[in-house]
Amino acid sequence: MTVEACKLNARRVACGGVMWSTLAVLGGCQALSSGTEGLEHERVETSFVERDCPTGRCATVEVQSLRFPDAPRLSERLRDELLTMGTGITDGESEMLAPSWEAYAQTFFDEARAAREQVPELPGYQALFEAEIYDRHADLMTLKLDSYVFTGGAHGMPLTEFMVIDERERRVVTLDDMLIDGQMPAYRDALTQAHRRWLDEQQADADFAETWPLSMNRNVAPLAGEWRVRYNAYDIAPYAYGQPELRIPVEALEGVVKPRYLER
């Protein structure tokens, strides 16, 4: 993609009661890649604002994501992962995965209008989505996907997921792909040890551990020196603890994880 073609993608449109804008940002149109090796990527921003709504209570959807010009399937996979994170959060009809951000925003705004009919003073619905490069080493690119959906109440719901891309093969790899066959029990043992260390750091007592037991988690980021396993709010701790992150040193994963994913 040329710089000129990239700039043609930056436009502002108003249509069908929804206003949105798409911009290539952070130098995306000036330099589509952060280097000469690996996947080329560019940052894009998309925003949607509900129209014909009460002042100060309009619903919004904001997206800050990435696009891979030479790997459209990865771009689609990333978009779908983010869309999935915003699906089923509200009490409306948005259980089906939207085919696009435009469709998601329209459904989100419809649900916001329906909610205001029941509670006119309801604050504006808000949905934020972001994808960024969290780590990049040994031809592994780990993306951190964040979402925050607010539909009233004391606070919104934050979610974080990792998406790991093998740049050599240009495909997304999962925990199952990275583990040696038959080593899931060993991974669970390593996760349990990491959880115990986290409980010690939090100075949590036995009642806490019993009330908030460890659950299995495949949301991993394979860094050079350790694996990070991110939990979302309420998974293993109250909301006030945020999104707990358990850390497993790579030494504990030798013989458990394929050597490819322990490279430094």
N, C-alpha and C positions, 0 to 999 in steps of 0.2 A: 504494500500500500504506500502510495506517495504521500508527501506532506499535503499536497493539494487535495487529494482524495480524502485524507483524514479531516481536513478543514470543512469539506462539504458535509461531513457528518454532524457538524456542530450547527444546530438550527433550533429555532423556537417556534412552537406550533400551538394553536388553540383550536380545539375541536371537541364536539360531542359533550360539552359541559366539563371537560377536563383540560387543564393547561399543563403542558410539560416542556421541558428543555433538555437537550442532550449536548454536552460539551466535552471535547477532548481536553483534559487538563493535565497539570503538572508536567508540561513538556511533552505530552503524548503525541501531539502533532509535529513537534520539532524533532523528537527522537523516539521512534517506535520501540526501541530496545534499550535496555540498560547496559548492554554489552554486545560483543560479537558472538558469544556462545550462548547456547540454551535457547529457550523459547523467547521470541519477541513478545512484548506486551505493551499495552497502552492503557492509561486510566481514562475512564469515562464517568460522567456524572449525569444522572437523570432525575428530574424532580417533577412531581405532579401536585397540583393544588386544586382542591374542590372549589367549584364555582357556585354562585347563587346560594351562599350560605351565610349565617349570621356572622357579623364582624367579630373577629377574635376566636371564633369557634369552627373555623373551616378545617377540614381534615387535610392532611398532607402525607405524601409518600416521597421519601428521598433515598436515592441510590448512589453510592460511590463504589464503583466496581472496577474490574479489569476486563480487557478483551485481548485475545490472542489472534492477531491478524492471520497467521499462518496455520492456525489450529482451530478452525471454527467449531469442531465438536467439543473441544475443551471449553470454549467460550459458552456454548450452549449448556454444557454440564454445570459450569459455574453459575450461570443464570438460574438454572432449574434448582440448584442446591439452595440458593438464596431465596427463591420463590417458595420453596418447601418450608423454609424457616418462618415464613410469614403466613403459612396456611394453617387454618384450624385454631388460630390464637383467639379470634373473636367468637362471639355467640351467634354469629350469622350463618350464612349459607356457604362460606368459603372453604369447604372441605376438599374440593377438587383443586388440583394444581392448575393455576392460571397459565395459559400458553404464552403470555407476554407480560411485561411490566404495565403496559397500558390496560390490559384486561384486569390485572390484579388491582390497579388503582381504582378502576371503575367499580369493581365489586366492593372494595374497601369503602369507597365514598357512599355507595348505596347503603351499606350497613351503618355508616355513620349517620346518614339521614334518617334511617329507620329508628335508630337509637334516640335521636333528638326528638322524634315524634312522641316517644315515651317519656323522655326526660329532657325538656327544652333547654335547661341550663347546663347540659352535659358539655364538658370541655371538648375541644377539637381532637378527634382521633389523630394519632401520629404513628407512622411506621418509618423506621430508619434501617437501612441495610448498607453494609460496607464489606468490601473484600480487599485485603492487602497482603503483600508478601510478608510472611512472618519469619521465614528462614529459607536460606538457599545455600546448599553445599552438596558436593559430590553428585551433581546433576539431579538433585532432589529439590523441588520447589514446594514449600509448605505454605499454603494460603490460610489466613485466618478470616473466617466469615463471621460477622457480627450482625445481629438484628436486635431491634428494640421496638416493640409494639405497645402503644398506649391506647387503651379504649375506656378510660375512666378509672376511678378507684384511686387508691393511695399511690400506686406506682405502676409503671409498665412492666413488661416481661422481657428481660434480656436473654439472648441465646448466643452461644459461640460454638462454631464447629471448625474443625481443621479439614482441609482438603489437600491431599498430598499428590503431587504430580511427579512421575518419573520422566525427567526431560529426555533421557536417552530413548525411551519408548513412546514418549508423548501420550501417556495415558495416566488416568487416576489410579492410585493403588490404595487398597484398604488394609486394615489390620490383618485380615485373613491372608492377603497377598504377601505381607511382610513376615508373617510367622512361619517357622519351619513346620512342616506337617506334623500334627500330633502334639504340638507344644502349647496349645491354648491353656491347659491346666498350669503349666509353668509360668505363663504370662499372668494368669490370675494370682499366682503366689507372689510374683514380683509386685503386682498391683497392691496386694494386701499388705506387703511390707511397706510400700510407699505410703499407704493410708495410715498405718500405725505411726510412721514418722510424722505425718501431717497432724494427727491427733495430738502427739506429744508437743508439737510446735504451738498448737492452739490451747494447750493445757486443758484439754477436754477430759471430763471425768467419764466414769463407766456409764452413767445415765445418758450422757450425750451420745456415746458410741452405740448404745442400745436403741435410742430413739432415732438416730440417723445412721443406720447401717450402711456399709459399703455396698455399692451395686456395680455390676459389670459395666465396663465402659470401653468402647472402641474408638473414642474420639481422641486420637493420639497425634502428636507432632514429633517426628523423629529428628531431633537435633543432633549435632555432632557429638556432644558429650553426655547427653541424657535424652530420654523420652519424656515428654510432658503430656499428661492426661488431664484434659479439662472437663470439669463437671459444670452443669448449669445450676442456677438457683433452685433450691429445694431438693436437689438430687441426693446429697449426702450431708446437707447442713441447712440451717434456716436462711432466709433471704438476706439477712444482715451480713452473712459471711460472703456474699457475692457469688463468684464462680470459682470454687476451690480448684486448685491445680496440684495434682500429685506428680512427683518427679521420680523417675526410675533411672539410675545411672546405667550407661551402656554396658558396663562390666556385668551387671546383673542379668543382661539380656543375651549374653554370649551363649550360643547353643540353643537359644530360644527363638531368636530372630535370624532371618537369612543374612549372611555377611554383607550382601549388597546394601542393606538398610542400616548397617552399623558403620559404614564407611565415614571417614573423617576427612 
